[in-house]
Amino acid sequence: MQYKKDRRAAVLAHHPDHGGSADELIAALEEVDRKHGLAPDRAEARRASQQSADQALAVIATAAAGLVAVGASVAFTLITRRR
């Protein structure tokens, strides 16, 4: 119940339609979430995002290496074929 009250107060105080800015509203809502233990820290979110990007890059690199290996195998087969 207190969470809803705090969120409502933040929206009323910082909403862009009532003279606030969108950035202030987002920051105020994040602060309410942190106060009530519902939002992860921004640094943690950034680390998780970077980790996901690193994993995606590893998948792409592995797929590219597989394509190169298959291409080399096909090329070798075509070159060494007896006529």
C-alpha positions as CSV (number, residue, x, y, z in Angstrom):
1,M,0.0,0.0,0.0
2,Q,2.8,2.4,0.9
3,Y,4.5,1.6,-2.4
4,K,1.5,2.7,-4.4
5,K,1.2,5.9,-2.4
6,D,4.9,6.7,-2.9
7,R,4.6,6.0,-6.6
8,R,1.6,8.2,-7.0
9,A,3.3,11.0,-5.1
10,A,6.3,10.8,-7.4
11,V,4.1,10.8,-10.5
12,L,2.1,13.8,-9.3
13,A,5.3,15.7,-8.4
14,H,7.3,15.0,-11.6
15,H,4.9,14.3,-14.4
16,P,5.7,16.2,-17.6
17,D,2.1,17.3,-18.1
18,H,2.3,19.1,-14.8
19,G,5.6,21.0,-15.2
20,G,8.1,18.2,-14.5
21,S,10.4,16.4,-17.0
22,A,10.4,12.8,-18.2
23,D,13.9,12.3,-16.8
24,E,12.9,13.6,-13.4
25,L,9.9,11.3,-13.4
26,I,11.9,8.2,-14.3
27,A,14.5,9.0,-11.7
28,A,11.8,9.5,-9.0
29,L,10.1,6.2,-9.9
30,E,13.4,4.4,-9.9
31,E,14.1,5.8,-6.4
32,V,10.7,4.6,-5.2
33,D,11.4,1.2,-6.6
34,R,14.8,1.1,-4.9
35,K,13.3,2.3,-1.6
36,H,10.9,-0.6,-1.6
37,G,13.5,-3.1,-2.9
38,L,11.8,-3.7,-6.3
39,A,14.4,-2.5,-8.8
40,P,18.0,-3.6,-9.5
41,D,20.8,-1.1,-9.3
42,R,21.6,0.5,-12.7
43,A,25.2,-0.8,-12.5
44,E,23.9,-4.3,-12.1
45,A,21.6,-3.9,-15.1
46,R,24.5,-2.5,-17.2
47,R,26.7,-5.5,-16.2
48,A,24.0,-7.9,-17.2
49,S,23.4,-6.1,-20.5
50,Q,27.2,-6.2,-21.2
51,Q,27.3,-9.9,-20.3
52,S,24.4,-10.6,-22.7
53,A,26.2,-8.7,-25.5
54,D,29.4,-10.7,-24.9
55,Q,27.5,-13.9,-25.1
56,A,25.8,-12.9,-28.3
57,L,29.2,-12.0,-29.8
58,A,30.6,-15.4,-28.8
59,V,27.6,-17.1,-30.5
60,I,28.2,-15.1,-33.7
61,A,31.9,-15.8,-33.7
62,T,31.3,-19.5,-33.2
63,A,28.8,-19.5,-36.1
64,A,31.2,-17.7,-38.3
65,A,34.0,-20.2,-37.5
66,G,31.6,-23.0,-38.4
67,L,30.8,-21.5,-41.7
68,V,34.4,-21.0,-42.5
69,A,35.2,-24.6,-41.6
70,V,32.4,-25.9,-43.8
71,G,33.4,-23.7,-46.7
72,A,37.0,-24.8,-46.4
73,S,35.9,-28.4,-46.4
74,V,33.8,-28.0,-49.5
75,A,36.6,-26.1,-51.2
76,F,39.1,-28.8,-50.3
77,T,36.8,-31.5,-51.6
78,L,36.3,-29.7,-54.9
79,I,40.0,-29.1,-55.4
80,T,41.1,-32.6,-54.6
81,R,38.5,-34.4,-56.6
82,R,39.8,-36.7,-59.2
83,R,38.7,-36.2,-62.8
